[in-house]
Amino acid sequence: MRRYETTDTKCPKCGYVDEEGNWTTRTDGRRIVYHHVCPSCDADREHIFRLE
Ligand SMILES: [Zn+2]
């Protein structure tokens, strides 16, 4: 599984690179949801993985 907290650190809106990679993860048992808020422009990003 790709780990977005280490591979996707650049904000697509403002270009800010979050070196800390402050992704949070949660799961409901069927999906894993990665969530990130840009510290520069507050843009929300989410990546959702389905668990097969
Ligand atoms: Zn941003």
mmCIF file of the protein (N, C-alpha, C, O) and its ligand, coordinates in Angstrom:
data_MODEL
# 
_entry.id   MODEL 
# 
loop_
_entity.id 
_entity.type 
_entity.pdbx_number_of_molecules 
1 polymer     1 
2 non-polymer 1 
# 
_entity_poly.entity_id                      1 
_entity_poly.type                           'polypeptide(L)' 
_entity_poly.nstd_linkage                   no 
_entity_poly.nstd_monomer                   no 
_entity_poly.pdbx_seq_one_letter_code       MRRYETTDTKCPKCGYVDEEGNWTTRTDGRRIVYHHVCPSCDADREHIFRLE 
_entity_poly.pdbx_seq_one_letter_code_can   MRRYETTDTKCPKCGYVDEEGNWTTRTDGRRIVYHHVCPSCDADREHIFRLE 
_entity_poly.pdbx_strand_id                 A 
# 
loop_
_entity_poly_seq.entity_id 
_entity_poly_seq.num 
_entity_poly_seq.mon_id 
_entity_poly_seq.hetero 
1 1  MET n 
1 2  ARG n 
1 3  ARG n 
1 4  TYR n 
1 5  GLU n 
1 6  THR n 
1 7  THR n 
1 8  ASP n 
1 9  THR n 
1 10 LYS n 
1 11 CYS n 
1 12 PRO n 
1 13 LYS n 
1 14 CYS n 
1 15 GLY n 
1 16 TYR n 
1 17 VAL n 
1 18 ASP n 
1 19 GLU n 
1 20 GLU n 
1 21 GLY n 
1 22 ASN n 
1 23 TRP n 
1 24 THR n 
1 25 THR n 
1 26 ARG n 
1 27 THR n 
1 28 ASP n 
1 29 GLY n 
1 30 ARG n 
1 31 ARG n 
1 32 ILE n 
1 33 VAL n 
1 34 TYR n 
1 35 HIS n 
1 36 HIS n 
1 37 VAL n 
1 38 CYS n 
1 39 PRO n 
1 40 SER n 
1 41 CYS n 
1 42 ASP n 
1 43 ALA n 
1 44 ASP n 
1 45 ARG n 
1 46 GLU n 
1 47 HIS n 
1 48 ILE n 
1 49 PHE n 
1 50 ARG n 
1 51 LEU n 
1 52 GLU n 
# 
loop_
_struct_asym.id 
_struct_asym.entity_id 
A 1 
B 2 
# 
loop_
_chem_comp.id 
_chem_comp.type 
_chem_comp.mon_nstd_flag 
ALA 'L-peptide linking' y 
ARG 'L-peptide linking' y 
ASN 'L-peptide linking' y 
ASP 'L-peptide linking' y 
CYS 'L-peptide linking' y 
GLU 'L-peptide linking' y 
GLY 'peptide linking'   y 
HIS 'L-peptide linking' y 
ILE 'L-peptide linking' y 
LEU 'L-peptide linking' y 
LYS 'L-peptide linking' y 
MET 'L-peptide linking' y 
PHE 'L-peptide linking' y 
PRO 'L-peptide linking' y 
SER 'L-peptide linking' y 
THR 'L-peptide linking' y 
TRP 'L-peptide linking' y 
TYR 'L-peptide linking' y 
VAL 'L-peptide linking' y 
ZN  non-polymer         . 
# 
_pdbx_entity_nonpoly.entity_id   2 
_pdbx_entity_nonpoly.name        ? 
_pdbx_entity_nonpoly.comp_id     ZN 
# 
_pdbx_nonpoly_scheme.asym_id         B 
_pdbx_nonpoly_scheme.entity_id       2 
_pdbx_nonpoly_scheme.mon_id          ZN 
_pdbx_nonpoly_scheme.ndb_seq_num     1 
_pdbx_nonpoly_scheme.pdb_seq_num     101 
_pdbx_nonpoly_scheme.auth_seq_num    101 
_pdbx_nonpoly_scheme.pdb_mon_id      ZN 
_pdbx_nonpoly_scheme.auth_mon_id     ZN 
_pdbx_nonpoly_scheme.pdb_strand_id   A 
_pdbx_nonpoly_scheme.pdb_ins_code    . 
# 
loop_
_atom_site.group_PDB 
_atom_site.id 
_atom_site.type_symbol 
_atom_site.label_atom_id 
_atom_site.label_alt_id 
_atom_site.label_comp_id 
_atom_site.label_asym_id 
_atom_site.label_entity_id 
_atom_site.label_seq_id 
_atom_site.pdbx_PDB_ins_code 
_atom_site.Cartn_x 
_atom_site.Cartn_y 
_atom_site.Cartn_z 
_atom_site.occupancy 
_atom_site.B_iso_or_equiv 
_atom_site.pdbx_formal_charge 
_atom_site.auth_seq_id 
_atom_site.auth_comp_id 
_atom_site.auth_asym_id 
_atom_site.auth_atom_id 
_atom_site.pdbx_PDB_model_num 
ATOM   1   N  N  . MET A 1 1  ? 0.838   -1.206 0.000  1.00 0.00 ? 1   MET A N  1 
ATOM   2   C  CA . MET A 1 1  ? 0.000   0.000  0.000  1.00 0.00 ? 1   MET A CA 1 
ATOM   3   C  C  . MET A 1 1  ? 0.871   1.254  0.000  1.00 0.00 ? 1   MET A C  1 
ATOM   4   O  O  . MET A 1 1  ? 1.821   1.378  0.773  1.00 0.00 ? 1   MET A O  1 
ATOM   5   N  N  . ARG A 1 2  ? 0.518   2.171  -0.886 1.00 0.00 ? 2   ARG A N  1 
ATOM   6   C  CA . ARG A 1 2  ? 1.242   3.442  -0.887 1.00 0.00 ? 2   ARG A CA 1 
ATOM   7   C  C  . ARG A 1 2  ? 0.950   4.200  0.394  1.00 0.00 ? 2   ARG A C  1 
ATOM   8   O  O  . ARG A 1 2  ? -0.164  4.177  0.917  1.00 0.00 ? 2   ARG A O  1 
ATOM   9   N  N  . ARG A 1 3  ? 1.959   4.857  0.874  1.00 0.00 ? 3   ARG A N  1 
ATOM   10  C  CA . ARG A 1 3  ? 1.803   5.645  2.094  1.00 0.00 ? 3   ARG A CA 1 
ATOM   11  C  C  . ARG A 1 3  ? 1.890   7.116  1.717  1.00 0.00 ? 3   ARG A C  1 
ATOM   12  O  O  . ARG A 1 3  ? 2.975   7.662  1.513  1.00 0.00 ? 3   ARG A O  1 
ATOM   13  N  N  . TYR A 1 4  ? 0.715   7.749  1.627  1.00 0.00 ? 4   TYR A N  1 
ATOM   14  C  CA . TYR A 1 4  ? 0.691   9.128  1.153  1.00 0.00 ? 4   TYR A CA 1 
ATOM   15  C  C  . TYR A 1 4  ? 1.366   10.093 2.118  1.00 0.00 ? 4   TYR A C  1 
ATOM   16  O  O  . TYR A 1 4  ? 1.802   11.175 1.725  1.00 0.00 ? 4   TYR A O  1 
ATOM   17  N  N  . GLU A 1 5  ? 1.447   9.698  3.368  1.00 0.00 ? 5   GLU A N  1 
ATOM   18  C  CA . GLU A 1 5  ? 2.090   10.610 4.307  1.00 0.00 ? 5   GLU A CA 1 
ATOM   19  C  C  . GLU A 1 5  ? 3.573   10.776 4.017  1.00 0.00 ? 5   GLU A C  1 
ATOM   20  O  O  . GLU A 1 5  ? 4.214   11.696 4.525  1.00 0.00 ? 5   GLU A O  1 
ATOM   21  N  N  . THR A 1 6  ? 4.121   9.871  3.189  1.00 0.00 ? 6   THR A N  1 
ATOM   22  C  CA . THR A 1 6  ? 5.530   10.029 2.840  1.00 0.00 ? 6   THR A CA 1 
ATOM   23  C  C  . THR A 1 6  ? 5.735   10.326 1.363  1.00 0.00 ? 6   THR A C  1 
ATOM   24  O  O  . THR A 1 6  ? 6.819   10.755 0.966  1.00 0.00 ? 6   THR A O  1 
ATOM   25  N  N  . THR A 1 7  ? 4.704   10.104 0.536  1.00 0.00 ? 7   THR A N  1 
ATOM   26  C  CA . THR A 1 7  ? 4.914   10.267 -0.894 1.00 0.00 ? 7   THR A CA 1 
ATOM   27  C  C  . THR A 1 7  ? 4.242   11.508 -1.457 1.00 0.00 ? 7   THR A C  1 
ATOM   28  O  O  . THR A 1 7  ? 4.602   11.954 -2.546 1.00 0.00 ? 7   THR A O  1 
ATOM   29  N  N  . ASP A 1 8  ? 3.282   12.074 -0.750 1.00 0.00 ? 8   ASP A N  1 
ATOM   30  C  CA . ASP A 1 8  ? 2.518   13.193 -1.284 1.00 0.00 ? 8   ASP A CA 1 
ATOM   31  C  C  . ASP A 1 8  ? 2.551   14.331 -0.282 1.00 0.00 ? 8   ASP A C  1 
ATOM   32  O  O  . ASP A 1 8  ? 1.652   14.480 0.545  1.00 0.00 ? 8   ASP A O  1 
ATOM   33  N  N  . THR A 1 9  ? 3.600   15.128 -0.371 1.00 0.00 ? 9   THR A N  1 
ATOM   34  C  CA . THR A 1 9  ? 3.790   16.171 0.634  1.00 0.00 ? 9   THR A CA 1 
ATOM   35  C  C  . THR A 1 9  ? 3.545   17.557 0.080  1.00 0.00 ? 9   THR A C  1 
ATOM   36  O  O  . THR A 1 9  ? 3.570   18.536 0.827  1.00 0.00 ? 9   THR A O  1 
ATOM   37  N  N  . LYS A 1 10 ? 3.304   17.659 -1.234 1.00 0.00 ? 10  LYS A N  1 
ATOM   38  C  CA . LYS A 1 10 ? 3.165   18.975 -1.855 1.00 0.00 ? 10  LYS A CA 1 
ATOM   39  C  C  . LYS A 1 10 ? 1.705   19.322 -2.075 1.00 0.00 ? 10  LYS A C  1 
ATOM   40  O  O  . LYS A 1 10 ? 0.955   18.561 -2.686 1.00 0.00 ? 10  LYS A O  1 
ATOM   41  N  N  . CYS A 1 11 ? 1.313   20.480 -1.568 1.00 0.00 ? 11  CYS A N  1 
ATOM   42  C  CA . CYS A 1 11 ? -0.062  20.936 -1.730 1.00 0.00 ? 11  CYS A CA 1 
ATOM   43  C  C  . CYS A 1 11 ? -0.326  21.290 -3.186 1.00 0.00 ? 11  CYS A C  1 
ATOM   44  O  O  . CYS A 1 11 ? 0.419   22.080 -3.766 1.00 0.00 ? 11  CYS A O  1 
ATOM   45  N  N  . PRO A 1 12 ? -1.381  20.718 -3.801 1.00 0.00 ? 12  PRO A N  1 
ATOM   46  C  CA . PRO A 1 12 ? -1.673  21.013 -5.205 1.00 0.00 ? 12  PRO A CA 1 
ATOM   47  C  C  . PRO A 1 12 ? -2.221  22.418 -5.414 1.00 0.00 ? 12  PRO A C  1 
ATOM   48  O  O  . PRO A 1 12 ? -2.225  22.924 -6.536 1.00 0.00 ? 12  PRO A O  1 
ATOM   49  N  N  . LYS A 1 13 ? -2.678  23.046 -4.346 1.00 0.00 ? 13  LYS A N  1 
ATOM   50  C  CA . LYS A 1 13 ? -3.266  24.384 -4.494 1.00 0.00 ? 13  LYS A CA 1 
ATOM   51  C  C  . LYS A 1 13 ? -2.218  25.484 -4.413 1.00 0.00 ? 13  LYS A C  1 
ATOM   52  O  O  . LYS A 1 13 ? -2.171  26.366 -5.269 1.00 0.00 ? 13  LYS A O  1 
ATOM   53  N  N  . CYS A 1 14 ? -1.381  25.432 -3.389 1.00 0.00 ? 14  CYS A N  1 
ATOM   54  C  CA . CYS A 1 14 ? -0.441  26.534 -3.189 1.00 0.00 ? 14  CYS A CA 1 
ATOM   55  C  C  . CYS A 1 14 ? 1.006   26.110 -3.386 1.00 0.00 ? 14  CYS A C  1 
ATOM   56  O  O  . CYS A 1 14 ? 1.900   26.955 -3.406 1.00 0.00 ? 14  CYS A O  1 
ATOM   57  N  N  . GLY A 1 15 ? 1.247   24.813 -3.531 1.00 0.00 ? 15  GLY A N  1 
ATOM   58  C  CA . GLY A 1 15 ? 2.600   24.344 -3.785 1.00 0.00 ? 15  GLY A CA 1 
ATOM   59  C  C  . GLY A 1 15 ? 3.448   24.192 -2.541 1.00 0.00 ? 15  GLY A C  1 
ATOM   60  O  O  . GLY A 1 15 ? 4.635   23.877 -2.624 1.00 0.00 ? 15  GLY A O  1 
ATOM   61  N  N  . TYR A 1 16 ? 2.839   24.417 -1.386 1.00 0.00 ? 16  TYR A N  1 
ATOM   62  C  CA . TYR A 1 16 ? 3.583   24.286 -0.137 1.00 0.00 ? 16  TYR A CA 1 
ATOM   63  C  C  . TYR A 1 16 ? 3.963   22.825 0.093  1.00 0.00 ? 16  TYR A C  1 
ATOM   64  O  O  . TYR A 1 16 ? 3.132   21.924 -0.027 1.00 0.00 ? 16  TYR A O  1 
ATOM   65  N  N  . VAL A 1 17 ? 5.231   22.611 0.425  1.00 0.00 ? 17  VAL A N  1 
ATOM   66  C  CA . VAL A 1 17 ? 5.687   21.258 0.713  1.00 0.00 ? 17  VAL A CA 1 
ATOM   67  C  C  . VAL A 1 17 ? 5.732   21.061 2.222  1.00 0.00 ? 17  VAL A C  1 
ATOM   68  O  O  . VAL A 1 17 ? 6.514   21.697 2.929  1.00 0.00 ? 17  VAL A O  1 
ATOM   69  N  N  . ASP A 1 18 ? 4.881   20.174 2.691  1.00 0.00 ? 18  ASP A N  1 
ATOM   70  C  CA . ASP A 1 18 ? 4.799   19.900 4.119  1.00 0.00 ? 18  ASP A CA 1 
ATOM   71  C  C  . ASP A 1 18 ? 5.772   18.784 4.474  1.00 0.00 ? 18  ASP A C  1 
ATOM   72  O  O  . ASP A 1 18 ? 5.462   17.599 4.352  1.00 0.00 ? 18  ASP A O  1 
ATOM   73  N  N  . GLU A 1 19 ? 6.948   19.190 4.914  1.00 0.00 ? 19  GLU A N  1 
ATOM   74  C  CA . GLU A 1 19 ? 7.995   18.212 5.212  1.00 0.00 ? 19  GLU A CA 1 
ATOM   75  C  C  . GLU A 1 19 ? 7.579   17.244 6.312  1.00 0.00 ? 19  GLU A C  1 
ATOM   76  O  O  . GLU A 1 19 ? 8.016   16.093 6.347  1.00 0.00 ? 19  GLU A O  1 
ATOM   77  N  N  . GLU A 1 20 ? 6.738   17.725 7.197  1.00 0.00 ? 20  GLU A N  1 
ATOM   78  C  CA . GLU A 1 20 ? 6.305   16.872 8.302  1.00 0.00 ? 20  GLU A CA 1 
ATOM   79  C  C  . GLU A 1 20 ? 5.319   15.806 7.832  1.00 0.00 ? 20  GLU A C  1 
ATOM   80  O  O  . GLU A 1 20 ? 5.174   14.753 8.454  1.00 0.00 ? 20  GLU A O  1 
ATOM   81  N  N  . GLY A 1 21 ? 4.641   16.105 6.714  1.00 0.00 ? 21  GLY A N  1 
ATOM   82  C  CA . GLY A 1 21 ? 3.671   15.146 6.200  1.00 0.00 ? 21  GLY A CA 1 
ATOM   83  C  C  . GLY A 1 21 ? 2.596   14.809 7.205  1.00 0.00 ? 21  GLY A C  1 
ATOM   84  O  O  . GLY A 1 21 ? 2.407   13.649 7.570  1.00 0.00 ? 21  GLY A O  1 
ATOM   85  N  N  . ASN A 1 22 ? 1.896   15.831 7.646  1.00 0.00 ? 22  ASN A N  1 
ATOM   86  C  CA . ASN A 1 22 ? 0.935   15.655 8.734  1.00 0.00 ? 22  ASN A CA 1 
ATOM   87  C  C  . ASN A 1 22 ? -0.362  15.010 8.284  1.00 0.00 ? 22  ASN A C  1 
ATOM   88  O  O  . ASN A 1 22 ? -1.442  15.576 8.454  1.00 0.00 ? 22  ASN A O  1 
ATOM   89  N  N  . TRP A 1 23 ? -0.248  13.829 7.714  1.00 0.00 ? 23  TRP A N  1 
ATOM   90  C  CA . TRP A 1 23 ? -1.437  13.092 7.343  1.00 0.00 ? 23  TRP A CA 1 
ATOM   91  C  C  . TRP A 1 23 ? -1.997  12.376 8.563  1.00 0.00 ? 23  TRP A C  1 
ATOM   92  O  O  . TRP A 1 23 ? -1.258  11.808 9.367  1.00 0.00 ? 23  TRP A O  1 
ATOM   93  N  N  . THR A 1 24 ? -3.304  12.417 8.680  1.00 0.00 ? 24  THR A N  1 
ATOM   94  C  CA . THR A 1 24 ? -3.947  11.611 9.705  1.00 0.00 ? 24  THR A CA 1 
ATOM   95  C  C  . THR A 1 24 ? -4.678  10.471 9.009  1.00 0.00 ? 24  THR A C  1 
ATOM   96  O  O  . THR A 1 24 ? -5.115  10.617 7.867  1.00 0.00 ? 24  THR A O  1 
ATOM   97  N  N  . THR A 1 25 ? -4.810  9.369  9.674  1.00 0.00 ? 25  THR A N  1 
ATOM   98  C  CA . THR A 1 25 ? -5.495  8.234  9.089  1.00 0.00 ? 25  THR A CA 1 
ATOM   99  C  C  . THR A 1 25 ? -6.605  7.781  10.032 1.00 0.00 ? 25  THR A C  1 
ATOM   100 O  O  . THR A 1 25 ? -6.505  7.873  11.255 1.00 0.00 ? 25  THR A O  1 
ATOM   101 N  N  . ARG A 1 26 ? -7.662  7.289  9.400  1.00 0.00 ? 26  ARG A N  1 
ATOM   102 C  CA . ARG A 1 26 ? -8.712  6.647  10.180 1.00 0.00 ? 26  ARG A CA 1 
ATOM   103 C  C  . ARG A 1 26 ? -9.279  5.534  9.327  1.00 0.00 ? 26  ARG A C  1 
ATOM   104 O  O  . ARG A 1 26 ? -9.138  5.532  8.104  1.00 0.00 ? 26  ARG A O  1 
ATOM   105 N  N  . THR A 1 27 ? -9.905  4.617  9.970  1.00 0.00 ? 27  THR A N  1 
ATOM   106 C  CA . THR A 1 27 ? -10.477 3.495  9.227  1.00 0.00 ? 27  THR A CA 1 
ATOM   107 C  C  . THR A 1 27 ? -11.810 3.123  9.841  1.00 0.00 ? 27  THR A C  1 
ATOM   108 O  O  . THR A 1 27 ? -12.024 3.240  11.048 1.00 0.00 ? 27  THR A O  1 
ATOM   109 N  N  . ASP A 1 28 ? -12.712 2.665  8.959  1.00 0.00 ? 28  ASP A N  1 
ATOM   110 C  CA . ASP A 1 28 ? -13.990 2.175  9.461  1.00 0.00 ? 28  ASP A CA 1 
ATOM   111 C  C  . ASP A 1 28 ? -14.091 0.667  9.268  1.00 0.00 ? 28  ASP A C  1 
ATOM   112 O  O  . ASP A 1 28 ? -15.170 0.084  9.380  1.00 0.00 ? 28  ASP A O  1 
ATOM   113 N  N  . GLY A 1 29 ? -12.956 0.049  8.978  1.00 0.00 ? 29  GLY A N  1 
ATOM   114 C  CA . GLY A 1 29 ? -12.938 -1.389 8.785  1.00 0.00 ? 29  GLY A CA 1 
ATOM   115 C  C  . GLY A 1 29 ? -13.018 -1.796 7.325  1.00 0.00 ? 29  GLY A C  1 
ATOM   116 O  O  . GLY A 1 29 ? -12.568 -2.880 6.953  1.00 0.00 ? 29  GLY A O  1 
ATOM   117 N  N  . ARG A 1 30 ? -13.587 -0.934 6.498  1.00 0.00 ? 30  ARG A N  1 
ATOM   118 C  CA . ARG A 1 30 ? -13.702 -1.229 5.071  1.00 0.00 ? 30  ARG A CA 1 
ATOM   119 C  C  . ARG A 1 30 ? -12.852 -0.288 4.235  1.00 0.00 ? 30  ARG A C  1 
ATOM   120 O  O  . ARG A 1 30 ? -12.495 -0.596 3.098  1.00 0.00 ? 30  ARG A O  1 
ATOM   121 N  N  . ARG A 1 31 ? -12.534 0.858  4.809  1.00 0.00 ? 31  ARG A N  1 
ATOM   122 C  CA . ARG A 1 31 ? -11.737 1.836  4.083  1.00 0.00 ? 31  ARG A CA 1 
ATOM   123 C  C  . ARG A 1 31 ? -10.706 2.439  5.034  1.00 0.00 ? 31  ARG A C  1 
ATOM   124 O  O  . ARG A 1 31 ? -10.902 2.485  6.249  1.00 0.00 ? 31  ARG A O  1 
ATOM   125 N  N  . ILE A 1 32 ? -9.606  2.897  4.446  1.00 0.00 ? 32  ILE A N  1 
ATOM   126 C  CA . ILE A 1 32 ? -8.673  3.721  5.187  1.00 0.00 ? 32  ILE A CA 1 
ATOM   127 C  C  . ILE A 1 32 ? -8.714  5.110  4.564  1.00 0.00 ? 32  ILE A C  1 
ATOM   128 O  O  . ILE A 1 32 ? -8.555  5.256  3.352  1.00 0.00 ? 32  ILE A O  1 
ATOM   129 N  N  . VAL A 1 33 ? -8.922  6.118  5.380  1.00 0.00 ? 33  VAL A N  1 
ATOM   130 C  CA . VAL A 1 33 ? -9.022  7.486  4.882  1.00 0.00 ? 33  VAL A CA 1 
ATOM   131 C  C  . VAL A 1 33 ? -7.817  8.282  5.380  1.00 0.00 ? 33  VAL A C  1 
ATOM   132 O  O  . VAL A 1 33 ? -7.616  8.455  6.582  1.00 0.00 ? 33  VAL A O  1 
ATOM   133 N  N  . TYR A 1 34 ? -7.032  8.756  4.431  1.00 0.00 ? 34  TYR A N  1 
ATOM   134 C  CA . TYR A 1 34 ? -5.922  9.648  4.760  1.00 0.00 ? 34  TYR A CA 1 
ATOM   135 C  C  . TYR A 1 34 ? -6.404  11.079 4.593  1.00 0.00 ? 34  TYR A C  1 
ATOM   136 O  O  . TYR A 1 34 ? -7.007  11.425 3.576  1.00 0.00 ? 34  TYR A O  1 
ATOM   137 N  N  . HIS A 1 35 ? -6.140  11.898 5.583  1.00 0.00 ? 35  HIS A N  1 
ATOM   138 C  CA . HIS A 1 35 ? -6.616  13.272 5.543  1.00 0.00 ? 35  HIS A CA 1 
ATOM   139 C  C  . HIS A 1 35 ? -5.470  14.215 5.872  1.00 0.00 ? 35  HIS A C  1 
ATOM   140 O  O  . HIS A 1 35 ? -4.655  13.948 6.755  1.00 0.00 ? 35  HIS A O  1 
ATOM   141 N  N  . HIS A 1 36 ? -5.426  15.325 5.139  1.00 0.00 ? 36  HIS A N  1 
ATOM   142 C  CA . HIS A 1 36 ? -4.354  16.295 5.348  1.00 0.00 ? 36  HIS A CA 1 
ATOM   143 C  C  . HIS A 1 36 ? -4.912  17.697 5.195  1.00 0.00 ? 36  HIS A C  1 
ATOM   144 O  O  . HIS A 1 36 ? -5.718  17.962 4.303  1.00 0.00 ? 36  HIS A O  1 
ATOM   145 N  N  . VAL A 1 37 ? -4.477  18.600 6.076  1.00 0.00 ? 37  VAL A N  1 
ATOM   146 C  CA . VAL A 1 37 ? -4.831  20.003 5.939  1.00 0.00 ? 37  VAL A CA 1 
ATOM   147 C  C  . VAL A 1 37 ? -3.536  20.781 5.735  1.00 0.00 ? 37  VAL A C  1 
ATOM   148 O  O  . VAL A 1 37 ? -2.622  20.717 6.557  1.00 0.00 ? 37  VAL A O  1 
ATOM   149 N  N  . CYS A 1 38 ? -3.475  21.509 4.636  1.00 0.00 ? 38  CYS A N  1 
ATOM   150 C  CA . CYS A 1 38 ? -2.272  22.283 4.326  1.00 0.00 ? 38  CYS A CA 1 
ATOM   151 C  C  . CYS A 1 38 ? -2.062  23.359 5.388  1.00 0.00 ? 38  CYS A C  1 
ATOM   152 O  O  . CYS A 1 38 ? -2.977  24.130 5.675  1.00 0.00 ? 38  CYS A O  1 
ATOM   153 N  N  . PRO A 1 39 ? -0.868  23.420 5.971  1.00 0.00 ? 39  PRO A N  1 
ATOM   154 C  CA . PRO A 1 39 ? -0.603  24.445 6.995  1.00 0.00 ? 39  PRO A CA 1 
ATOM   155 C  C  . PRO A 1 39 ? -0.468  25.837 6.401  1.00 0.00 ? 39  PRO A C  1 
ATOM   156 O  O  . PRO A 1 39 ? -0.476  26.823 7.138  1.00 0.00 ? 39  PRO A O  1 
ATOM   157 N  N  . SER A 1 40 ? -0.347  25.937 5.097  1.00 0.00 ? 40  SER A N  1 
ATOM   158 C  CA . SER A 1 40 ? -0.174  27.231 4.442  1.00 0.00 ? 40  SER A CA 1 
ATOM   159 C  C  . SER A 1 40 ? -1.501  27.835 3.987  1.00 0.00 ? 40  SER A C  1 
ATOM   160 O  O  . SER A 1 40 ? -1.766  29.011 4.234  1.00 0.00 ? 40  SER A O  1 
ATOM   161 N  N  . CYS A 1 41 ? -2.338  27.027 3.317  1.00 0.00 ? 41  CYS A N  1 
ATOM   162 C  CA . CYS A 1 41 ? -3.574  27.579 2.743  1.00 0.00 ? 41  CYS A CA 1 
ATOM   163 C  C  . CYS A 1 41 ? -4.827  26.881 3.262  1.00 0.00 ? 41  CYS A C  1 
ATOM   164 O  O  . CYS A 1 41 ? -5.933  27.214 2.838  1.00 0.00 ? 41  CYS A O  1 
ATOM   165 N  N  . ASP A 1 42 ? -4.674  25.920 4.172  1.00 0.00 ? 42  ASP A N  1 
ATOM   166 C  CA . ASP A 1 42 ? -5.807  25.223 4.793  1.00 0.00 ? 42  ASP A CA 1 
ATOM   167 C  C  . ASP A 1 42 ? -6.603  24.358 3.819  1.00 0.00 ? 42  ASP A C  1 
ATOM   168 O  O  . ASP A 1 42 ? -7.740  23.986 4.109  1.00 0.00 ? 42  ASP A O  1 
ATOM   169 N  N  . ALA A 1 43 ? -6.021  24.039 2.680  1.00 0.00 ? 43  ALA A N  1 
ATOM   170 C  CA . ALA A 1 43 ? -6.717  23.160 1.745  1.00 0.00 ? 43  ALA A CA 1 
ATOM   171 C  C  . ALA A 1 43 ? -6.798  21.754 2.326  1.00 0.00 ? 43  ALA A C  1 
ATOM   172 O  O  . ALA A 1 43 ? -5.830  21.234 2.880  1.00 0.00 ? 43  ALA A O  1 
ATOM   173 N  N  . ASP A 1 44 ? -7.963  21.157 2.187  1.00 0.00 ? 44  ASP A N  1 
ATOM   174 C  CA . ASP A 1 44 ? -8.174  19.786 2.635  1.00 0.00 ? 44  ASP A CA 1 
ATOM   175 C  C  . ASP A 1 44 ? -7.845  18.818 1.509  1.00 0.00 ? 44  ASP A C  1 
ATOM   176 O  O  . ASP A 1 44 ? -8.180  19.052 0.348  1.00 0.00 ? 44  ASP A O  1 
ATOM   177 N  N  . ARG A 1 45 ? -7.199  17.753 1.868  1.00 0.00 ? 45  ARG A N  1 
ATOM   178 C  CA . ARG A 1 45 ? -6.997  16.669 0.904  1.00 0.00 ? 45  ARG A CA 1 
ATOM   179 C  C  . ARG A 1 45 ? -7.352  15.357 1.573  1.00 0.00 ? 45  ARG A C  1 
ATOM   180 O  O  . ARG A 1 45 ? -7.101  15.156 2.761  1.00 0.00 ? 45  ARG A O  1 
ATOM   181 N  N  . GLU A 1 46 ? -7.933  14.480 0.798  1.00 0.00 ? 46  GLU A N  1 
ATOM   182 C  CA . GLU A 1 46 ? -8.262  13.151 1.297  1.00 0.00 ? 46  GLU A CA 1 
ATOM   183 C  C  . GLU A 1 46 ? -7.911  12.107 0.254  1.00 0.00 ? 46  GLU A C  1 
ATOM   184 O  O  . GLU A 1 46 ? -8.142  12.290 -0.942 1.00 0.00 ? 46  GLU A O  1 
ATOM   185 N  N  . HIS A 1 47 ? -7.356  11.023 0.728  1.00 0.00 ? 47  HIS A N  1 
ATOM   186 C  CA . HIS A 1 47 ? -7.167  9.861  -0.134 1.00 0.00 ? 47  HIS A CA 1 
ATOM   187 C  C  . HIS A 1 47 ? -7.842  8.690  0.553  1.00 0.00 ? 47  HIS A C  1 
ATOM   188 O  O  . HIS A 1 47 ? -7.602  8.421  1.730  1.00 0.00 ? 47  HIS A O  1 
ATOM   189 N  N  . ILE A 1 48 ? -8.677  8.005  -0.184 1.00 0.00 ? 48  ILE A N  1 
ATOM   190 C  CA . ILE A 1 48 ? -9.435  6.905  0.399  1.00 0.00 ? 48  ILE A CA 1 
ATOM   191 C  C  . ILE A 1 48 ? -9.019  5.599  -0.245 1.00 0.00 ? 48  ILE A C  1 
ATOM   192 O  O  . ILE A 1 48 ? -9.020  5.462  -1.468 1.00 0.00 ? 48  ILE A O  1 
ATOM   193 N  N  . PHE A 1 49 ? -8.662  4.645  0.596  1.00 0.00 ? 49  PHE A N  1 
ATOM   194 C  CA . PHE A 1 49 ? -8.315  3.305  0.120  1.00 0.00 ? 49  PHE A CA 1 
ATOM   195 C  C  . PHE A 1 49 ? -9.378  2.336  0.577  1.00 0.00 ? 49  PHE A C  1 
ATOM   196 O  O  . PHE A 1 49 ? -9.767  2.322  1.745  1.00 0.00 ? 49  PHE A O  1 
ATOM   197 N  N  . ARG A 1 50 ? -9.839  1.532  -0.348 1.00 0.00 ? 50  ARG A N  1 
ATOM   198 C  CA . ARG A 1 50 ? -10.749 0.458  0.042  1.00 0.00 ? 50  ARG A CA 1 
ATOM   199 C  C  . ARG A 1 50 ? -9.942  -0.757 0.460  1.00 0.00 ? 50  ARG A C  1 
ATOM   200 O  O  . ARG A 1 50 ? -8.956  -1.117 -0.182 1.00 0.00 ? 50  ARG A O  1 
ATOM   201 N  N  . LEU A 1 51 ? -10.366 -1.369 1.521  1.00 0.00 ? 51  LEU A N  1 
ATOM   202 C  CA . LEU A 1 51 ? -9.755  -2.615 1.953  1.00 0.00 ? 51  LEU A CA 1 
ATOM   203 C  C  . LEU A 1 51 ? -10.498 -3.761 1.288  1.00 0.00 ? 51  LEU A C  1 
ATOM   204 O  O  . LEU A 1 51 ? -11.708 -3.916 1.449  1.00 0.00 ? 51  LEU A O  1 
ATOM   205 N  N  . GLU A 1 52 ? -9.760  -4.545 0.551  1.00 0.00 ? 52  GLU A N  1 
ATOM   206 C  CA . GLU A 1 52 ? -10.404 -5.653 -0.149 1.00 0.00 ? 52  GLU A CA 1 
ATOM   207 C  C  . GLU A 1 52 ? -10.669 -6.808 0.783  1.00 0.00 ? 52  GLU A C  1 
ATOM   208 O  O  . GLU A 1 52 ? -11.208 -7.831 0.361  1.00 0.00 ? 52  GLU A O  1 
HETATM 209 ZN ZN . ZN  B 2 .  ? -1.707  24.714 0.398  1.00 0.00 2 101 ZN  A ZN 1 
# 
